Every structure is written in structure tokens, then in C-alpha cells.
Amino acid sequence: MIIVGILGLIISTTVLLTCGVFWVLFGIVFWGVILAFMLLDLNGSYGMVALYILFIVLNLVLIYKIIRRKK
């Protein structure tokens, strides 16, 4: 969980610096879900699968947005 938190902090900072307000709102929702998992102690497989799916989606959308912006 610590590794996911550190990676998320790095990605959120990069997103904030490169993409603006939409990504800040998206990041708030993403990290709000992670915080909810931690506070509700959802350590089961469903919670972790949802967490990793959200993390992967955030990365893919970020990569798509950066590639589209450079063209």
C-alpha cells in the first residue's frame, strides 16, 4: 500500500503540473477512493482489485492525454 501511495503522489504531482484542473479533480476522486479503502479497512481481494484498476486507468488516461497534447 505504501508503494501505491508513493507512485500515486508522483503521478498526481506530474498530472497537476502538466494537465490542469480536470486532472486535479480526477486525482481527488481517485485518492478519495483509496482513502475510503484504507479507512474502511477493505483489505480483501475486491478492494485491492478495484484499487489497482483505478490506478491503471489513471495511468492510461494520463498517457493518452500527454500523447494527444504533443501531436
Biopython code that builds the backbone (N, CA, C, O; Angstrom):
import numpy as np
from Bio.PDB.StructureBuilder import StructureBuilder

atoms = [
    (1, "MET", "N", (0.820, -1.187, 0.000)),
    (1, "MET", "CA", (0.000, 0.000, 0.000)),
    (1, "MET", "C", (0.867, 1.256, 0.000)),
    (1, "MET", "O", (0.504, 2.263, -0.607)),
    (2, "ILE", "N", (1.995, 1.197, 0.670)),
    (2, "ILE", "CA", (2.902, 2.341, 0.707)),
    (2, "ILE", "C", (3.450, 2.629, -0.686)),
    (2, "ILE", "O", (3.556, 3.789, -1.085)),
    (3, "ILE", "N", (3.797, 1.578, -1.429)),
    (3, "ILE", "CA", (4.319, 1.759, -2.789)),
    (3, "ILE", "C", (3.267, 2.414, -3.677)),
    (3, "ILE", "O", (3.586, 3.316, -4.452)),
    (4, "VAL", "N", (2.022, 1.970, -3.570)),
    (4, "VAL", "CA", (0.943, 2.570, -4.356)),
    (4, "VAL", "C", (0.769, 4.036, -3.981)),
    (4, "VAL", "O", (0.537, 4.876, -4.851)),
    (5, "GLY", "N", (0.878, 4.347, -2.697)),
    (5, "GLY", "CA", (0.764, 5.732, -2.254)),
    (5, "GLY", "C", (1.866, 6.616, -2.804)),
    (5, "GLY", "O", (1.606, 7.741, -3.230)),
    (6, "ILE", "N", (3.102, 6.115, -2.799)),
    (6, "ILE", "CA", (4.233, 6.891, -3.322)),
    (6, "ILE", "C", (4.091, 7.095, -4.827)),
    (6, "ILE", "O", (4.293, 8.204, -5.323)),
    (7, "LEU", "N", (3.745, 6.037, -5.554)),
    (7, "LEU", "CA", (3.537, 6.170, -7.000)),
    (7, "LEU", "C", (2.400, 7.142, -7.306)),
    (7, "LEU", "O", (2.485, 7.942, -8.238)),
    (8, "GLY", "N", (1.354, 7.063, -6.523)),
    (8, "GLY", "CA", (0.228, 7.970, -6.719)),
    (8, "GLY", "C", (0.597, 9.420, -6.464)),
    (8, "GLY", "O", (0.136, 10.314, -7.174)),
    (9, "LEU", "N", (1.421, 9.658, -5.461)),
    (9, "LEU", "CA", (1.872, 11.018, -5.178)),
    (9, "LEU", "C", (2.693, 11.567, -6.335)),
    (9, "LEU", "O", (2.523, 12.722, -6.728)),
    (10, "ILE", "N", (3.583, 10.745, -6.881)),
    (10, "ILE", "CA", (4.400, 11.167, -8.022)),
    (10, "ILE", "C", (3.520, 11.454, -9.234)),
    (10, "ILE", "O", (3.686, 12.477, -9.898)),
    (11, "ILE", "N", (2.582, 10.551, -9.521)),
    (11, "ILE", "CA", (1.700, 10.731, -10.677)),
    (11, "ILE", "C", (0.796, 11.944, -10.485)),
    (11, "ILE", "O", (0.582, 12.710, -11.424)),
    (12, "SER", "N", (0.263, 12.126, -9.279)),
    (12, "SER", "CA", (-0.609, 13.273, -9.032)),
    (12, "SER", "C", (0.132, 14.588, -9.205)),
    (12, "SER", "O", (-0.417, 15.544, -9.753)),
    (13, "THR", "N", (1.377, 14.643, -8.740)),
    (13, "THR", "CA", (2.173, 15.859, -8.907)),
    (13, "THR", "C", (2.443, 16.130, -10.378)),
    (13, "THR", "O", (2.336, 17.269, -10.833)),
    (14, "THR", "N", (2.794, 15.087, -11.123)),
    (14, "THR", "CA", (3.036, 15.240, -12.557)),
    (14, "THR", "C", (1.779, 15.711, -13.271)),
    (14, "THR", "O", (1.831, 16.601, -14.121)),
    (15, "VAL", "N", (0.663, 15.116, -12.926)),
    (15, "VAL", "CA", (-0.614, 15.485, -13.540)),
    (15, "VAL", "C", (-0.948, 16.937, -13.232)),
    (15, "VAL", "O", (-1.378, 17.677, -14.117)),
    (16, "LEU", "N", (-0.756, 17.343, -12.001)),
    (16, "LEU", "CA", (-1.058, 18.719, -11.612)),
    (16, "LEU", "C", (-0.219, 19.705, -12.411)),
    (16, "LEU", "O", (-0.719, 20.746, -12.836)),
    (17, "LEU", "N", (1.050, 19.382, -12.615)),
    (17, "LEU", "CA", (1.944, 20.289, -13.322)),
    (17, "LEU", "C", (1.696, 20.308, -14.828)),
    (17, "LEU", "O", (1.956, 21.322, -15.477)),
    (18, "THR", "N", (1.195, 19.204, -15.401)),
    (18, "THR", "CA", (1.083, 19.138, -16.856)),
    (18, "THR", "C", (-0.320, 19.368, -17.395)),
    (18, "THR", "O", (-0.467, 19.925, -18.483)),
    (19, "CYS", "N", (-1.330, 18.967, -16.687)),
    (19, "CYS", "CA", (-2.645, 18.883, -17.328)),
    (19, "CYS", "C", (-3.731, 19.781, -16.753)),
    (19, "CYS", "O", (-4.701, 20.049, -17.462)),
    (20, "GLY", "N", (-3.637, 20.254, -15.544)),
    (20, "GLY", "CA", (-4.588, 21.235, -15.063)),
    (20, "GLY", "C", (-5.744, 20.707, -14.244)),
    (20, "GLY", "O", (-5.647, 19.663, -13.600)),
    (21, "VAL", "N", (-6.848, 21.451, -14.280)),
    (21, "VAL", "CA", (-7.943, 21.310, -13.330)),
    (21, "VAL", "C", (-8.664, 19.968, -13.441)),
    (21, "VAL", "O", (-8.973, 19.353, -12.421)),
    (22, "PHE", "N", (-8.935, 19.508, -14.652)),
    (22, "PHE", "CA", (-9.647, 18.234, -14.806)),
    (22, "PHE", "C", (-8.915, 17.115, -14.087)),
    (22, "PHE", "O", (-9.528, 16.290, -13.410)),
    (23, "TRP", "N", (-7.599, 17.094, -14.241)),
    (23, "TRP", "CA", (-6.818, 16.026, -13.641)),
    (23, "TRP", "C", (-6.735, 16.160, -12.139)),
    (23, "TRP", "O", (-6.629, 15.157, -11.434)),
    (24, "VAL", "N", (-6.780, 17.374, -11.637)),
    (24, "VAL", "CA", (-6.794, 17.558, -10.190)),
    (24, "VAL", "C", (-8.072, 16.964, -9.618)),
    (24, "VAL", "O", (-8.032, 16.268, -8.603)),
    (25, "LEU", "N", (-9.209, 17.231, -10.261)),
    (25, "LEU", "CA", (-10.477, 16.669, -9.798)),
    (25, "LEU", "C", (-10.483, 15.148, -9.905)),
    (25, "LEU", "O", (-10.957, 14.458, -9.003)),
    (26, "PHE", "N", (-9.958, 14.634, -11.006)),
    (26, "PHE", "CA", (-9.879, 13.185, -11.186)),
    (26, "PHE", "C", (-8.996, 12.560, -10.106)),
    (26, "PHE", "O", (-9.329, 11.510, -9.557)),
    (27, "GLY", "N", (-7.883, 13.203, -9.807)),
    (27, "GLY", "CA", (-6.984, 12.711, -8.760)),
    (27, "GLY", "C", (-7.625, 12.742, -7.388)),
    (27, "GLY", "O", (-7.410, 11.834, -6.584)),
    (28, "ILE", "N", (-8.417, 13.784, -7.103)),
    (28, "ILE", "CA", (-9.102, 13.862, -5.812)),
    (28, "ILE", "C", (-10.066, 12.696, -5.657)),
    (28, "ILE", "O", (-10.135, 12.083, -4.591)),
    (29, "VAL", "N", (-10.811, 12.386, -6.712)),
    (29, "VAL", "CA", (-11.726, 11.241, -6.658)),
    (29, "VAL", "C", (-10.946, 9.946, -6.450)),
    (29, "VAL", "O", (-11.323, 9.114, -5.624)),
    (30, "PHE", "N", (-9.849, 9.778, -7.208)),
    (30, "PHE", "CA", (-9.043, 8.561, -7.120)),
    (30, "PHE", "C", (-8.486, 8.364, -5.716)),
    (30, "PHE", "O", (-8.632, 7.290, -5.133)),
    (31, "TRP", "N", (-7.849, 9.396, -5.174)),
    (31, "TRP", "CA", (-7.257, 9.256, -3.844)),
    (31, "TRP", "C", (-8.311, 9.228, -2.757)),
    (31, "TRP", "O", (-8.065, 8.691, -1.677)),
    (32, "GLY", "N", (-9.495, 9.801, -3.022)),
    (32, "GLY", "CA", (-10.602, 9.662, -2.077)),
    (32, "GLY", "C", (-11.057, 8.216, -1.958)),
    (32, "GLY", "O", (-11.379, 7.746, -0.867)),
    (33, "VAL", "N", (-11.081, 7.515, -3.086)),
    (33, "VAL", "CA", (-11.440, 6.092, -3.064)),
    (33, "VAL", "C", (-10.385, 5.291, -2.298)),
    (33, "VAL", "O", (-10.725, 4.409, -1.510)),
    (34, "ILE", "N", (-9.105, 5.599, -2.531)),
    (34, "ILE", "CA", (-8.045, 4.897, -1.805)),
    (34, "ILE", "C", (-8.164, 5.152, -0.308)),
    (34, "ILE", "O", (-8.019, 4.230, 0.495)),
    (35, "LEU", "N", (-8.428, 6.406, 0.071)),
    (35, "LEU", "CA", (-8.586, 6.735, 1.483)),
    (35, "LEU", "C", (-9.773, 5.988, 2.081)),
    (35, "LEU", "O", (-9.703, 5.516, 3.216)),
    (36, "ALA", "N", (-10.864, 5.880, 1.320)),
    (36, "ALA", "CA", (-12.026, 5.133, 1.801)),
    (36, "ALA", "C", (-11.678, 3.667, 2.023)),
    (36, "ALA", "O", (-12.103, 3.076, 3.016)),
    (37, "PHE", "N", (-10.905, 3.066, 1.105)),
    (37, "PHE", "CA", (-10.478, 1.682, 1.299)),
    (37, "PHE", "C", (-9.661, 1.539, 2.576)),
    (37, "PHE", "O", (-9.839, 0.583, 3.331)),
    (38, "MET", "N", (-8.767, 2.490, 2.812)),
    (38, "MET", "CA", (-7.906, 2.401, 3.989)),
    (38, "MET", "C", (-8.708, 2.610, 5.271)),
    (38, "MET", "O", (-8.503, 1.894, 6.250)),
    (39, "LEU", "N", (-9.622, 3.587, 5.275)),
    (39, "LEU", "CA", (-10.399, 3.878, 6.476)),
    (39, "LEU", "C", (-11.393, 2.771, 6.796)),
    (39, "LEU", "O", (-11.637, 2.468, 7.964)),
    (40, "LEU", "N", (-11.966, 2.168, 5.762)),
    (40, "LEU", "CA", (-12.930, 1.091, 5.973)),
    (40, "LEU", "C", (-12.257, -0.264, 6.140)),
    (40, "LEU", "O", (-12.921, -1.275, 6.370)),
    (41, "ASP", "N", (-10.932, -0.273, 6.024)),
    (41, "ASP", "CA", (-10.124, -1.480, 6.184)),
    (41, "ASP", "C", (-10.562, -2.575, 5.213)),
    (41, "ASP", "O", (-10.772, -3.723, 5.603)),
    (42, "LEU", "N", (-10.695, -2.199, 3.952)),
    (42, "LEU", "CA", (-11.073, -3.155, 2.912)),
    (42, "LEU", "C", (-9.813, -3.771, 2.323)),
    (42, "LEU", "O", (-9.369, -3.384, 1.242)),
    (43, "ASN", "N", (-9.253, -4.712, 3.026)),
    (43, "ASN", "CA", (-8.025, -5.350, 2.575)),
    (43, "ASN", "C", (-8.287, -6.586, 1.732)),
    (43, "ASN", "O", (-7.349, -7.233, 1.266)),
    (44, "GLY", "N", (-9.552, -6.915, 1.535)),
    (44, "GLY", "CA", (-9.882, -8.110, 0.774)),
    (44, "GLY", "C", (-9.542, -7.973, -0.698)),
    (44, "GLY", "O", (-9.120, -6.913, -1.161)),
    (45, "SER", "N", (-9.729, -9.041, -1.409)),
    (45, "SER", "CA", (-9.326, -9.070, -2.813)),
    (45, "SER", "C", (-10.119, -8.077, -3.660)),
    (45, "SER", "O", (-9.562, -7.481, -4.583)),
    (46, "TYR", "N", (-11.404, -7.885, -3.368)),
    (46, "TYR", "CA", (-12.201, -6.961, -4.171)),
    (46, "TYR", "C", (-11.703, -5.530, -4.024)),
    (46, "TYR", "O", (-11.628, -4.796, -5.009)),
    (47, "GLY", "N", (-11.365, -5.130, -2.814)),
    (47, "GLY", "CA", (-10.848, -3.782, -2.590)),
    (47, "GLY", "C", (-9.539, -3.548, -3.313)),
    (47, "GLY", "O", (-9.349, -2.493, -3.918)),
    (48, "MET", "N", (-8.640, -4.505, -3.263)),
    (48, "MET", "CA", (-7.340, -4.343, -3.917)),
    (48, "MET", "C", (-7.480, -4.351, -5.436)),
    (48, "MET", "O", (-6.794, -3.598, -6.127)),
    (49, "VAL", "N", (-8.365, -5.198, -5.954)),
    (49, "VAL", "CA", (-8.588, -5.227, -7.404)),
    (49, "VAL", "C", (-9.137, -3.883, -7.871)),
    (49, "VAL", "O", (-8.681, -3.349, -8.882)),
    (50, "ALA", "N", (-10.103, -3.335, -7.156)),
    (50, "ALA", "CA", (-10.659, -2.031, -7.530)),
    (50, "ALA", "C", (-9.597, -0.944, -7.453)),
    (50, "ALA", "O", (-9.548, -0.063, -8.312)),
    (51, "LEU", "N", (-8.754, -0.997, -6.439)),
    (51, "LEU", "CA", (-7.682, -0.017, -6.284)),
    (51, "LEU", "C", (-6.714, -0.068, -7.453)),
    (51, "LEU", "O", (-6.362, 0.971, -8.011)),
    (52, "TYR", "N", (-6.283, -1.253, -7.827)),
    (52, "TYR", "CA", (-5.341, -1.376, -8.936)),
    (52, "TYR", "C", (-5.976, -1.017, -10.271)),
    (52, "TYR", "O", (-5.306, -0.454, -11.136)),
    (53, "ILE", "N", (-7.261, -1.330, -10.456)),
    (53, "ILE", "CA", (-7.942, -0.940, -11.690)),
    (53, "ILE", "C", (-8.000, 0.581, -11.800)),
    (53, "ILE", "O", (-7.743, 1.133, -12.870)),
    (54, "LEU", "N", (-8.330, 1.255, -10.717)),
    (54, "LEU", "CA", (-8.354, 2.717, -10.740)),
    (54, "LEU", "C", (-6.976, 3.289, -11.030)),
    (54, "LEU", "O", (-6.848, 4.258, -11.777)),
    (55, "PHE", "N", (-5.951, 2.696, -10.444)),
    (55, "PHE", "CA", (-4.582, 3.160, -10.654)),
    (55, "PHE", "C", (-4.171, 2.991, -12.113)),
    (55, "PHE", "O", (-3.561, 3.890, -12.692)),
    (56, "ILE", "N", (-4.498, 1.854, -12.709)),
    (56, "ILE", "CA", (-4.160, 1.598, -14.109)),
    (56, "ILE", "C", (-4.923, 2.547, -15.026)),
    (56, "ILE", "O", (-4.351, 3.070, -15.982)),
    (57, "VAL", "N", (-6.202, 2.776, -14.751)),
    (57, "VAL", "CA", (-6.994, 3.691, -15.575)),
    (57, "VAL", "C", (-6.416, 5.099, -15.517)),
    (57, "VAL", "O", (-6.324, 5.771, -16.544)),
    (58, "LEU", "N", (-6.025, 5.552, -14.333)),
    (58, "LEU", "CA", (-5.429, 6.880, -14.208)),
    (58, "LEU", "C", (-4.159, 6.988, -15.035)),
    (58, "LEU", "O", (-3.944, 7.991, -15.715)),
    (59, "ASN", "N", (-3.325, 5.973, -14.984)),
    (59, "ASN", "CA", (-2.089, 5.991, -15.771)),
    (59, "ASN", "C", (-2.368, 6.002, -17.268)),
    (59, "ASN", "O", (-1.740, 6.765, -18.002)),
    (60, "LEU", "N", (-3.289, 5.177, -17.733)),
    (60, "LEU", "CA", (-3.589, 5.110, -19.162)),
    (60, "LEU", "C", (-4.182, 6.413, -19.681)),
    (60, "LEU", "O", (-3.827, 6.870, -20.768)),
    (61, "VAL", "N", (-5.078, 7.010, -18.913)),
    (61, "VAL", "CA", (-5.677, 8.266, -19.342)),
    (61, "VAL", "C", (-4.634, 9.372, -19.355)),
    (61, "VAL", "O", (-4.645, 10.224, -20.244)),
    (62, "LEU", "N", (-3.739, 9.370, -18.384)),
    (62, "LEU", "CA", (-2.659, 10.360, -18.352)),
    (62, "LEU", "C", (-1.751, 10.218, -19.566)),
    (62, "LEU", "O", (-1.404, 11.216, -20.198)),
    (63, "ILE", "N", (-1.364, 9.000, -19.897)),
    (63, "ILE", "CA", (-0.508, 8.766, -21.057)),
    (63, "ILE", "C", (-1.217, 9.202, -22.336)),
    (63, "ILE", "O", (-0.602, 9.839, -23.192)),
    (64, "TYR", "N", (-2.488, 8.873, -22.479)),
    (64, "TYR", "CA", (-3.256, 9.273, -23.661)),
    (64, "TYR", "C", (-3.324, 10.792, -23.784)),
    (64, "TYR", "O", (-3.146, 11.343, -24.871)),
    (65, "LYS", "N", (-3.580, 11.457, -22.676)),
    (65, "LYS", "CA", (-3.699, 12.915, -22.692)),
    (65, "LYS", "C", (-2.378, 13.569, -23.086)),
    (65, "LYS", "O", (-2.377, 14.524, -23.863)),
    (66, "ILE", "N", (-1.268, 13.084, -22.574)),
    (66, "ILE", "CA", (0.038, 13.663, -22.890)),
    (66, "ILE", "C", (0.390, 13.408, -24.351)),
    (66, "ILE", "O", (0.899, 14.303, -25.026)),
    (67, "ILE", "N", (0.128, 12.198, -24.852)),
    (67, "ILE", "CA", (0.425, 11.886, -26.254)),
    (67, "ILE", "C", (-0.433, 12.746, -27.173)),
    (67, "ILE", "O", (0.063, 13.268, -28.172)),
    (68, "ARG", "N", (-1.704, 12.898, -26.850)),
    (68, "ARG", "CA", (-2.598, 13.706, -27.677)),
    (68, "ARG", "C", (-2.192, 15.178, -27.675)),
    (68, "ARG", "O", (-2.320, 15.860, -28.692)),
    (69, "ARG", "N", (-1.709, 15.660, -26.551)),
    (69, "ARG", "CA", (-1.303, 17.059, -26.444)),
    (69, "ARG", "C", (-0.059, 17.350, -27.281)),
    (69, "ARG", "O", (0.068, 18.445, -27.829)),
    (70, "LYS", "N", (0.861, 16.389, -27.389)),
    (70, "LYS", "CA", (2.108, 16.601, -28.122)),
    (70, "LYS", "C", (1.913, 16.597, -29.626)),
    (70, "LYS", "O", (2.760, 17.122, -30.349)),
    (71, "LYS", "N", (0.817, 16.020, -30.126)),
    (71, "LYS", "CA", (0.601, 15.948, -31.580)),
    (71, "LYS", "C", (0.156, 17.263, -32.151)),
    (71, "LYS", "O", (-0.067, 17.368, -33.357)),
]
sb = StructureBuilder()
sb.init_structure("model")
sb.init_model(0)
sb.init_chain("A")
sb.init_seg("    ")
for serial, (resi, resn, name, xyz) in enumerate(atoms, 1):
    if name == "N":
        sb.init_residue(resn, " ", resi, " ")
    sb.init_atom(name, np.array(xyz, "f"), 0.0, 1.0, " ", f" {name:<3s}", serial, name[0])
structure = sb.get_structure()
